[in-house]
């Protein structure tokens, strides 16, 4: 016959601690420089002009940066017009938008909304050099009031303008 189960013996000593594995590499970090329009602004010129508060100055930490621009606003009833935004670095043109602002409604007096975005990977930056990206605008058209109205101060939930640089 099988005998009774014996007593449980004492717990043995802990084993040696294993070797620590190598540390992982440090992940890259991103720096964001950004500015948003905080006041009402109307584009009234037919030639490019700086939008004074809309510039970002940064020191390059990498040889490239992601440029992101967005804007939205309103135009006038019965307008057949357009607004153009461009971003420049000094005399160098980096790119931009061309947005239609049109309304043919002369009965109800609607105020047409418009919006635009522009994104570009800017290359050729020199690490340690300082850069200033500036927003410029112009407007024109063939009918009605051609002004592009950005009510970022009084209607920030409906109108905005932001320029960001991510490195």
BADOMAR-782904 format. One record per residue (C-alpha): x, y, z; residue in three letters. Coordinates in pm, 1 decimal, decimal comma. Example, Ala and Ser with C-alpha at 12.3 -4.5 7.8 and 13.67 -1.06 7.14 Angstrom:
<nodes>
node east = 1230,0&north = -450,0&up = 780,0&type = ALA
node east = 1367,0&north = -106,0&up = 714,0&type = SER
</nodes>
This chain:
<nodes>
node east = 0,0&north = 0,0&up = 0,0&type = UNK
node east = 102,4&north = 365,3&up = -58,1&type = UNK
node east = 211,6&north = 543,1&up = 253,9&type = UNK
node east = 105,5&north = 881,6&up = 388,7&type = UNK
node east = 230,2&north = 1205,0&up = 228,8&type = UNK
node east = 537,1&north = 1338,2&up = 402,2&type = UNK
node east = 589,0&north = 1682,0&up = 556,2&type = UNK
node east = 671,2&north = 1979,1&up = 333,3&type = UNK
node east = 1036,6&north = 2069,4&up = 350,3&type = UNK
node east = 1176,9&north = 2416,7&up = 423,0&type = UNK
node east = 1189,5&north = 2682,7&up = 145,5&type = UNK
node east = 1525,2&north = 2696,8&up = -27,1&type = UNK
node east = 1737,0&north = 3011,9&up = -63,3&type = UNK
node east = 1668,2&north = 3259,5&up = -345,3&type = UNK
node east = 1873,1&north = 3221,8&up = -658,6&type = UNK
node east = 2115,7&north = 3483,5&up = -783,1&type = UNK
node east = 1982,3&north = 3795,3&up = -954,1&type = UNK
node east = 2012,9&north = 3780,5&up = -1331,4&type = UNK
node east = 2206,3&north = 4028,4&up = -1540,6&type = UNK
node east = 2033,6&north = 4355,0&up = -1639,6&type = UNK
node east = 1957,0&north = 4391,8&up = -2008,6&type = UNK
node east = 2088,6&north = 4683,2&up = -2213,1&type = UNK
node east = 1906,5&north = 5018,3&up = -2194,5&type = UNK
node east = 1693,6&north = 5118,9&up = -2490,6&type = UNK
node east = 1782,3&north = 5419,0&up = -2701,9&type = UNK
node east = 1634,6&north = 5757,8&up = -2618,2&type = UNK
node east = 1341,5&north = 5849,3&up = -2839,6&type = UNK
node east = 1343,4&north = 6167,0&up = -3045,8&type = UNK
node east = 1170,8&north = 6478,4&up = -2919,3&type = UNK
node east = 979,9&north = 6736,4&up = -3114,5&type = UNK
node east = 972,9&north = 7108,2&up = -3064,5&type = UNK
node east = 662,8&north = 7304,9&up = -3162,8&type = UNK
node east = 663,3&north = 7676,7&up = -3235,7&type = UNK
node east = 316,8&north = 7815,8&up = -3296,0&type = UNK
node east = 119,1&north = 8138,3&up = -3315,8&type = UNK
node east = -256,4&north = 8197,1&up = -3346,1&type = UNK
node east = -435,8&north = 8512,9&up = -3447,4&type = UNK
node east = -611,4&north = 8651,4&up = -3140,1&type = UNK
node east = -773,4&north = 8962,2&up = -3286,5&type = UNK
node east = -1016,2&north = 9037,7&up = -3567,7&type = UNK
node east = -835,9&north = 9095,0&up = -3896,5&type = UNK
node east = -955,3&north = 9184,2&up = -4246,3&type = UNK
node east = -750,7&north = 9121,9&up = -4559,8&type = UNK
node east = -812,5&north = 9434,4&up = -4769,8&type = UNK
node east = -508,1&north = 9459,7&up = -4995,7&type = UNK
node east = -468,9&north = 9339,7&up = -5355,3&type = UNK
node east = -92,8&north = 9298,8&up = -5311,4&type = UNK
node east = 75,2&north = 9069,2&up = -5060,3&type = UNK
node east = 117,6&north = 9223,1&up = -4715,4&type = UNK
node east = 241,1&north = 9076,3&up = -4387,9&type = UNK
node east = -15,9&north = 8983,4&up = -4126,6&type = UNK
node east = 199,5&north = 9131,0&up = -3850,0&type = UNK
node east = 119,2&north = 8900,5&up = -3555,4&type = UNK
node east = 141,9&north = 8588,1&up = -3773,5&type = UNK
node east = 511,0&north = 8496,8&up = -3769,2&type = UNK
node east = 706,0&north = 8219,4&up = -3598,3&type = UNK
node east = 1077,6&north = 8250,8&up = -3521,6&type = UNK
node east = 1267,4&north = 7936,7&up = -3422,8&type = UNK
node east = 1617,8&north = 7796,3&up = -3408,4&type = UNK
node east = 1658,3&north = 7481,3&up = -3617,7&type = UNK
node east = 1731,0&north = 7166,6&up = -3417,5&type = UNK
node east = 1696,1&north = 6945,1&up = -3725,8&type = UNK
node east = 1751,4&north = 6989,7&up = -4098,6&type = UNK
node east = 1378,1&north = 6979,8&up = -4171,4&type = UNK
node east = 1056,1&north = 7108,5&up = -4015,6&type = UNK
node east = 685,5&north = 7053,2&up = -4073,8&type = UNK
node east = 504,1&north = 7378,6&up = -4154,6&type = UNK
node east = 127,0&north = 7381,6&up = -4085,0&type = UNK
node east = -100,3&north = 7678,7&up = -4165,9&type = UNK
node east = -477,8&north = 7702,0&up = -4134,4&type = UNK
node east = -730,7&north = 7982,5&up = -4149,8&type = UNK
node east = -1105,4&north = 8036,4&up = -4172,1&type = UNK
node east = -1331,4&north = 8336,9&up = -4195,5&type = UNK
node east = -1622,7&north = 8497,7&up = -4375,3&type = UNK
node east = -1680,6&north = 8708,3&up = -4683,8&type = UNK
node east = -1961,5&north = 8936,8&up = -4793,8&type = UNK
node east = -2295,2&north = 8851,5&up = -4952,0&type = UNK
node east = -2281,5&north = 8860,1&up = -5333,4&type = UNK
node east = -1903,7&north = 8837,5&up = -5331,5&type = UNK
node east = -1721,2&north = 8665,9&up = -5613,3&type = UNK
node east = -1374,5&north = 8687,6&up = -5466,2&type = UNK
node east = -1069,4&north = 8498,1&up = -5345,1&type = UNK
node east = -812,8&north = 8525,7&up = -5067,3&type = UNK
node east = -453,1&north = 8407,1&up = -5101,3&type = UNK
node east = -226,7&north = 8329,8&up = -4807,2&type = UNK
node east = 141,4&north = 8254,0&up = -4847,9&type = UNK
node east = 420,0&north = 8173,9&up = -4606,6&type = UNK
node east = 768,9&north = 8304,6&up = -4659,5&type = UNK
node east = 1107,3&north = 8284,5&up = -4490,6&type = UNK
node east = 1265,0&north = 8620,5&up = -4565,6&type = UNK
node east = 1249,8&north = 8649,9&up = -4944,6&type = UNK
node east = 1197,1&north = 8275,5&up = -4990,6&type = UNK
node east = 840,4&north = 8175,4&up = -5074,8&type = UNK
node east = 752,1&north = 7846,2&up = -4899,8&type = UNK
node east = 399,5&north = 7791,7&up = -5036,2&type = UNK
node east = 41,8&north = 7890,7&up = -4971,1&type = UNK
node east = -328,0&north = 7873,4&up = -5051,3&type = UNK
node east = -581,5&north = 8021,5&up = -5293,0&type = UNK
node east = -934,9&north = 8009,3&up = -5153,1&type = UNK
node east = -1260,6&north = 8111,9&up = -5322,9&type = UNK
node east = -1504,0&north = 8327,6&up = -5125,3&type = UNK
node east = -1825,9&north = 8323,4&up = -5324,7&type = UNK
node east = -2194,0&north = 8380,0&up = -5265,6&type = UNK
node east = -2459,5&north = 8441,8&up = -5527,2&type = UNK
node east = -2739,0&north = 8484,9&up = -5271,3&type = UNK
node east = -2890,3&north = 8833,2&up = -5295,3&type = UNK
node east = -3218,5&north = 8736,9&up = -5126,6&type = UNK
node east = -3142,8&north = 8600,2&up = -4779,2&type = UNK
node east = -2816,7&north = 8786,3&up = -4717,7&type = UNK
node east = -2609,0&north = 8485,4&up = -4617,8&type = UNK
node east = -2250,8&north = 8535,7&up = -4509,2&type = UNK
node east = -2033,8&north = 8272,1&up = -4679,9&type = UNK
node east = -1779,7&north = 8086,4&up = -4469,8&type = UNK
node east = -1441,0&north = 7989,2&up = -4614,0&type = UNK
node east = -1146,1&north = 7789,0&up = -4482,9&type = UNK
node east = -804,1&north = 7679,1&up = -4603,9&type = UNK
node east = -499,6&north = 7481,3&up = -4492,7&type = UNK
node east = -143,8&north = 7439,8&up = -4611,0&type = UNK
node east = 113,1&north = 7184,8&up = -4494,1&type = UNK
node east = 470,5&north = 7144,6&up = -4615,4&type = UNK
node east = 785,4&north = 6961,6&up = -4508,0&type = UNK
node east = 1052,7&north = 7234,1&up = -4524,5&type = UNK
node east = 1398,3&north = 7086,7&up = -4587,0&type = UNK
node east = 1749,2&north = 7228,0&up = -4608,1&type = UNK
node east = 1749,5&north = 7396,1&up = -4267,1&type = UNK
node east = 2087,0&north = 7444,6&up = -4096,6&type = UNK
node east = 2093,3&north = 7324,9&up = -3735,1&type = UNK
node east = 2156,5&north = 7623,6&up = -3506,0&type = UNK
node east = 2037,6&north = 7885,4&up = -3757,2&type = UNK
node east = 1737,6&north = 8106,2&up = -3680,5&type = UNK
node east = 1439,2&north = 8116,6&up = -3918,6&type = UNK
node east = 1126,7&north = 8334,8&up = -3929,4&type = UNK
node east = 821,5&north = 8207,0&up = -4115,2&type = UNK
node east = 579,9&north = 8494,4&up = -4191,7&type = UNK
node east = 218,3&north = 8480,5&up = -4319,0&type = UNK
node east = 120,7&north = 8722,5&up = -4594,7&type = UNK
node east = -218,4&north = 8774,0&up = -4758,0&type = UNK
node east = -394,3&north = 8941,1&up = -5046,7&type = UNK
node east = -748,6&north = 8935,1&up = -5182,9&type = UNK
node east = -928,4&north = 9024,8&up = -5504,6&type = UNK
node east = -1236,2&north = 8939,8&up = -5706,1&type = UNK
node east = -1481,1&north = 9042,2&up = -5975,4&type = UNK
node east = -1799,0&north = 9126,0&up = -5782,2&type = UNK
node east = -1902,6&north = 9268,7&up = -5446,2&type = UNK
node east = -1681,0&north = 9334,3&up = -5146,8&type = UNK
node east = -1361,9&north = 9129,5&up = -5185,6&type = UNK
node east = -1243,6&north = 9154,3&up = -4822,9&type = UNK
node east = -1159,2&north = 8835,2&up = -4632,2&type = UNK
node east = -1278,4&north = 8880,3&up = -4273,6&type = UNK
node east = -1120,8&north = 8675,3&up = -3994,8&type = UNK
node east = -1302,3&north = 8733,8&up = -3665,0&type = UNK
node east = -1052,8&north = 8545,5&up = -3449,4&type = UNK
node east = -1108,2&north = 8784,0&up = -3156,8&type = UNK
node east = -1488,6&north = 8810,4&up = -3155,5&type = UNK
node east = -1582,3&north = 8475,4&up = -3316,9&type = UNK
node east = -1294,0&north = 8238,6&up = -3226,6&type = UNK
node east = -1520,4&north = 7933,4&up = -3245,8&type = UNK
node east = -1590,3&north = 8008,2&up = -3614,9&type = UNK
node east = -1285,4&north = 8204,8&up = -3739,0&type = UNK
node east = -918,5&north = 8134,3&up = -3682,1&type = UNK
node east = -566,1&north = 8152,1&up = -3814,5&type = UNK
node east = -274,8&north = 7939,1&up = -3688,9&type = UNK
node east = 84,8&north = 7894,3&up = -3805,8&type = UNK
node east = 287,0&north = 7609,5&up = -3653,4&type = UNK
node east = 635,9&north = 7470,4&up = -3709,3&type = UNK
node east = 716,4&north = 7123,3&up = -3576,8&type = UNK
node east = 1073,8&north = 6993,7&up = -3560,3&type = UNK
</nodes>
